[in-house]
Amino acid sequence: MSHAEPRRLLLTGASSGIGLEAAKQMAARGHQLTILCRNQARSDLTLQALSGAAQTLICDLADLDAVRATTDQLLARGWPLDALVLNAGLQYAGERQPRWSAQGIELTFAVNQLAHQVLATALLPLLRAASRPRVVITASEVHNPASGGGKVGKPAGLGDLSGLHQGAGCPMLDGSPVFDGDKAYKDSKLCNVLLARELNRRLEGAIPVMAWSPGLVIARDSGGFFRYSRQQNPLGMAAFAWVARDLLRLTESLPRAGALLTALCLDDGIATPGFSYRSNHLVRPGVHRFELVDTSAEATDLAKAAALWNGSEALLASL
């Protein structure tokens, strides 16, 4: 398990949901957390939820200039990072019109992937300065078209990445001119796994790079993965949550999902050097199993992982 010395962790997506639950558990153990929050209001709420036991930095992942400014601030501070936790995941489910980042990039890809690649690339010196560093990336089983969630709607698939090469203003990574919010999310989670693979290749296996899927988590006091949709149907959302969580028992609890993320961040027994992918998958109603599993076939494509990384770097350089 984790050692007694406090660890320094930087987290995205820790102002709500699984990330906040994990932050509560880690803060309670005395670890030193820095949480990126998109605005001051979100920062205030996060600190309130954690009883002040964290540091927050204002950083809107939808603005890559803000992300770069934050990495400059962190590098100037110079504190070693024991864990970089790339957990933020935006999804606007069911929508057919794209939204855009400050730089004109489709918002799902900008937040879930590009911002995280900027953070991972820039903060490597801080990771290397730590004694036992790790990178944890929250993906999803929906990256895999063969998974239960991956079979619903259009499957994840990046094609030849023509949308990435077209640059700003292209709604889908595979080059499709027709936006699909659900597929965009699946594609971004596929990108997260490929990001982990390419980061591991560049690090030559020297640092654990762990991608994972928490399973379907719908908290009772939130809109779950519907919370970013403009076209929310409260009755429909409540009905879906009740059926998935209470009737069919397909979901994982928020405390359990937070505990899994906490373990990935702190447990030395699972932080072996190199790439790994774990899924908290449903084995029968009400029972999940968290274990090492294979990714989708496309997520094993090292050439595509390199092409995604290099294409993203070229896009970032052009902005």
C-alpha positions in Angstrom: 0.0 0.0 0.0 1.0 3.7 0.0 3.9 4.7 2.2 3.5 7.0 5.2 5.2 10.1 3.7 2.8 12.6 2.2 2.8 12.6 -1.6 2.3 15.5 -4.0 -0.4 14.9 -6.6 -1.8 17.1 -9.3 -5.3 16.3 -10.4 -7.7 17.4 -13.2 -11.4 16.6 -12.9 -11.3 16.6 -9.1 -13.9 19.2 -8.4 -16.8 16.8 -8.8 -17.6 13.1 -9.2 -15.0 10.4 -9.0 -12.1 12.8 -8.8 -13.5 14.7 -5.9 -14.3 11.5 -4.1 -10.7 10.4 -4.5 -9.4 13.8 -3.5 -11.4 13.5 -0.2 -9.9 10.1 0.5 -6.4 11.2 -0.3 -6.6 14.5 1.6 -7.9 12.6 4.6 -4.6 10.6 4.5 -2.6 13.8 4.6 -1.4 13.9 1.0 -0.7 17.2 -0.7 -3.1 17.8 -3.5 -3.1 20.5 -6.2 -6.4 20.5 -8.1 -7.0 22.4 -11.4 -10.4 24.1 -11.4 -11.9 25.9 -14.4 -13.0 29.0 -12.5 -13.0 30.6 -9.1 -16.5 29.5 -8.2 -15.6 25.8 -8.9 -12.4 26.3 -6.9 -14.3 27.7 -3.9 -16.8 24.8 -4.0 -13.9 22.3 -4.2 -12.0 23.7 -1.3 -15.2 23.8 0.7 -15.8 20.1 0.0 -12.3 19.3 1.0 -12.4 21.5 4.1 -9.5 23.4 2.7 -7.2 20.4 2.6 -5.9 21.1 -0.9 -4.5 23.8 -3.2 -6.4 24.8 -6.2 -5.2 26.5 -9.4 -7.6 28.2 -11.8 -7.1 26.5 -15.2 -9.8 26.1 -17.8 -8.8 23.0 -19.8 -10.9 24.4 -22.6 -8.3 27.2 -23.1 -5.0 25.8 -24.0 -3.3 29.1 -23.3 -4.5 28.8 -19.7 -3.2 25.3 -19.6 0.3 26.4 -20.8 0.3 29.2 -18.3 -0.5 26.8 -15.5 2.3 24.4 -16.5 4.7 27.4 -16.5 3.5 28.3 -13.0 4.0 24.7 -11.8 7.5 24.4 -13.4 8.5 27.7 -11.8 7.4 26.4 -8.4 9.5 23.3 -9.0 7.9 20.8 -6.6 8.4 17.2 -7.6 5.2 15.4 -8.6 4.6 11.9 -7.2 1.5 11.5 -9.4 -0.1 13.3 -12.4 -3.7 12.4 -12.4 -5.4 13.2 -15.8 -9.0 12.6 -14.8 -11.1 15.3 -16.3 -13.7 14.1 -18.8 -16.3 16.3 -20.5 -19.2 14.8 -22.4 -22.2 16.5 -23.9 -24.4 13.5 -24.5 -26.9 13.3 -27.3 -26.0 16.6 -28.9 -25.6 17.1 -32.6 -23.9 20.5 -32.6 -20.2 20.8 -31.7 -18.9 23.2 -29.1 -15.5 24.8 -29.4 -12.6 25.6 -27.2 -11.0 29.0 -26.9 -8.7 28.0 -29.8 -11.5 26.6 -32.0 -11.0 22.9 -31.3 -14.0 20.6 -30.7 -14.5 20.8 -27.0 -14.5 17.1 -26.0 -11.2 16.5 -27.7 -9.7 19.8 -26.5 -10.5 19.1 -22.8 -10.2 15.3 -22.6 -7.1 14.9 -24.7 -5.2 17.9 -25.9 -5.1 19.7 -22.5 -3.9 16.5 -20.9 -1.2 16.0 -23.5 0.0 19.5 -22.8 0.1 18.8 -19.1 1.8 15.4 -19.5 4.5 16.8 -21.8 5.3 19.9 -19.9 5.3 18.4 -16.4 7.6 15.5 -17.1 10.5 17.3 -15.3 8.5 17.4 -12.1 7.6 13.7 -12.4 11.2 12.7 -13.0 12.2 14.7 -9.9 10.0 12.5 -7.7 11.3 9.2 -6.2 8.3 7.0 -7.3 6.3 9.0 -9.9 3.3 7.7 -11.9 0.8 9.0 -14.4 -2.9 8.0 -14.0 -5.3 8.6 -16.9 -9.0 8.0 -16.6 -10.3 6.4 -19.8 -13.5 4.4 -20.2 -14.6 1.0 -21.4 -16.6 2.8 -24.2 -13.3 3.2 -26.0 -13.8 -0.4 -26.9 -16.6 -1.2 -29.4 -16.8 -4.7 -27.9 -17.7 -3.5 -24.4 -21.2 -3.0 -23.2 -21.1 0.7 -23.3 -19.1 0.7 -26.5 -21.9 -1.1 -28.3 -24.4 1.6 -27.7 -24.6 4.1 -30.6 -21.7 4.6 -33.0 -18.5 2.9 -32.0 -15.2 4.6 -31.2 -12.9 4.9 -34.1 -10.4 7.5 -35.2 -10.1 6.4 -38.9 -7.0 8.0 -40.4 -7.2 11.0 -38.1 -8.1 13.2 -41.0 -10.1 15.5 -38.7 -7.0 16.1 -36.5 -5.0 17.0 -39.6 -7.7 19.4 -40.8 -7.1 21.4 -37.6 -9.3 23.8 -35.8 -12.9 23.8 -36.8 -13.3 20.1 -37.7 -16.0 18.5 -35.5 -14.8 14.9 -35.5 -11.4 13.3 -35.4 -12.2 10.8 -38.1 -12.9 13.7 -40.4 -16.7 13.3 -40.5 -18.5 16.7 -41.0 -21.4 15.4 -38.9 -21.0 15.9 -35.2 -22.1 13.1 -32.8 -21.5 14.0 -29.1 -21.6 10.5 -27.9 -19.0 9.2 -30.5 -16.8 12.3 -29.8 -16.7 11.2 -26.1 -15.9 7.6 -27.0 -13.2 8.8 -29.4 -11.7 11.0 -26.7 -11.5 8.0 -24.4 -9.8 6.0 -27.1 -7.4 8.9 -27.4 -6.7 8.7 -23.7 -5.6 5.1 -24.0 -3.4 5.9 -27.0 -2.0 8.9 -25.1 -1.0 6.5 -22.3 0.7 4.1 -24.7 2.7 6.8 -26.5 3.7 8.5 -23.3 4.9 5.1 -22.0 6.9 4.6 -25.3 8.5 8.0 -25.0 9.4 7.3 -21.3 10.8 3.9 -22.3 8.8 2.3 -19.5 10.7 4.2 -16.8 7.5 5.6 -15.1 4.2 3.7 -14.5 1.5 5.0 -17.0 -1.8 3.6 -15.9 -5.0 4.0 -17.9 -8.2 2.8 -16.3 -12.0 2.6 -16.7 -14.1 3.2 -13.5 -17.3 1.6 -14.9 -20.6 3.4 -15.1 -20.9 5.7 -12.1 -24.1 7.7 -11.5 -24.2 9.5 -8.2 -27.6 10.1 -6.7 -27.1 13.8 -6.3 -25.9 14.6 -9.8 -26.8 14.3 -13.4 -24.0 11.9 -14.0 -22.6 11.9 -17.5 -25.5 14.0 -18.7 -24.4 17.1 -16.7 -22.8 18.8 -19.7 -25.7 18.5 -22.1 -27.8 21.6 -22.9 -30.8 19.4 -23.8 -31.3 17.9 -20.4 -34.5 16.0 -19.7 -34.7 15.8 -15.9 -37.4 13.1 -16.0 -35.5 11.1 -18.6 -32.3 11.4 -16.7 -33.9 10.3 -13.4 -35.5 7.4 -15.1 -32.3 6.3 -16.8 -30.4 6.6 -13.5 -33.0 4.6 -11.6 -33.1 1.8 -14.2 -29.3 1.5 -14.5 -28.5 2.0 -10.8 -31.4 0.6 -8.8 -33.3 -1.8 -11.1 -30.6 -3.4 -13.3 -27.7 -2.7 -10.8 -25.3 -1.9 -13.6 -23.5 1.0 -11.9 -20.6 1.4 -9.5 -20.9 3.5 -6.4 -19.1 6.8 -6.2 -17.2 5.9 -3.0 -15.9 2.6 -4.6 -14.9 4.4 -7.8 -13.1 7.0 -5.8 -11.3 4.3 -3.8 -10.1 2.7 -7.0 -8.7 6.0 -8.3 -7.1 6.5 -4.9 -5.4 3.1 -5.1 -4.1 3.8 -8.5 -2.6 7.1 -7.2 -1.0 5.7 -4.0 -0.7 1.9 -4.0 2.9 0.9 -4.8 1.9 -2.7 -5.4 0.1 -1.9 -8.7 2.4 0.8 -9.9 4.7 -1.3 -12.0 6.8 0.5 -14.6 5.3 0.6 -18.1 1.8 0.9 -19.6 -1.2 -0.8 -18.0 -4.9 -0.7 -18.5 -7.4 -1.7 -15.8 -11.2 -1.9 -16.1 -13.7 -2.0 -13.3 -16.1 -4.1 -15.4 -19.5 -5.5 -14.5 -19.4 -9.3 -14.0 -23.0 -9.7 -12.9 -25.7 -7.2 -11.6 -24.3 -5.4 -8.6 -20.8 -6.9 -8.8 -17.8 -5.3 -10.5 -14.3 -6.7 -10.9 -11.3 -4.3 -11.2 -8.4 -6.0 -13.0 -5.9 -5.7 -15.8 -7.7 -6.3 -19.2 -6.9 -5.9 -22.8 -7.7 -2.6 -24.6 -9.6 -2.5 -27.8 -7.6 -3.5 -30.9 -7.4 0.1 -32.1 -6.0 1.1 -28.8 -3.1 -1.3 -29.2 -2.0 0.4 -32.4 1.3 2.0 -31.6 1.6 3.6 -35.0 -1.7 5.3 -34.4 -0.7 6.3 -30.9 2.4 8.0 -32.4 0.4 9.6 -35.2 -2.2 11.0 -32.7 0.6 12.4 -30.5 2.5 13.9 -33.4 -0.6 15.3 -35.0 -1.7 16.8 -31.7 1.7 18.4 -31.3 1.5 19.9 -34.8 -2.0 21.2 -34.0 -0.8 22.7 -30.7 2.1 24.4 -32.4 -0.2 26.0 -35.0 -2.5 27.6 -32.4 
